[in-house]
Amino acid sequence: MIERHTEDNIADRPQFLDVSDLQALFGVGRSKARLMMDALPSIRVGSKDYITVTALSTFIVENDGIPIKWPKRMRK
């Protein structure tokens, strides 16, 4: 059965997402979720970064996804 989105379902969802929410939403690990958060237009509150659901949706549509790059390691 297909769940229909109603105002009750939308109201139950969090307005702001953090790294652990991105992990659950996209099924990725903490490192990749952190790289995603760095690429997104997020805000920092204390030591945590957050992004609104609206900003995430808009960013994905405008950029055809979330571009992430693994940082290169410094060799000694």
Secondary structure, 3 states (H helix, E strand, C coil): CCCCCCHHHHHHCCCEECHHHHHHHHCCCHHHHHHHHHHCCCEEECCEEEEEHHHHHHHHHHHCCCCCCCCCCCCC
